[in-house]
Amino acid sequence: MMVLLGLAAGPAAEARTAAENQALRTLCPIGLKADGIWGNERINAAIATIGFGSKWPDNAQATAYKLCNEGGYLR
């Protein structure tokens, strides 16, 4: 049972470091307003990569949007 729980956690479920949280708190408001609403693909990609590494759950824009909004980084 412990093995299954370890596999279910995966990299996306790991806790973010203080530096990653700080970066997301800084980048999310920028990403929201960049080149229109979530319009800058490179900033969106940076946010997605900080949040999920190289395997994003969706495209860069959708991943950045969901991570920033659901993660509370825009408050």
FENVENQUI-V228871 format. One line per field, one symbol per residue. phi: phi as a letter, one per 40 degrees, with the letter a starting at -180 (. if undefined). A space follows every 50 residues. Layout:
BEGIN
phi=???
END
This chain:
BEGIN
phi=.ccccccccfcccccccccccccccccdcccdbcfgcfcccccdcccccc cbgcbccaccccccdccccccgcbc
END
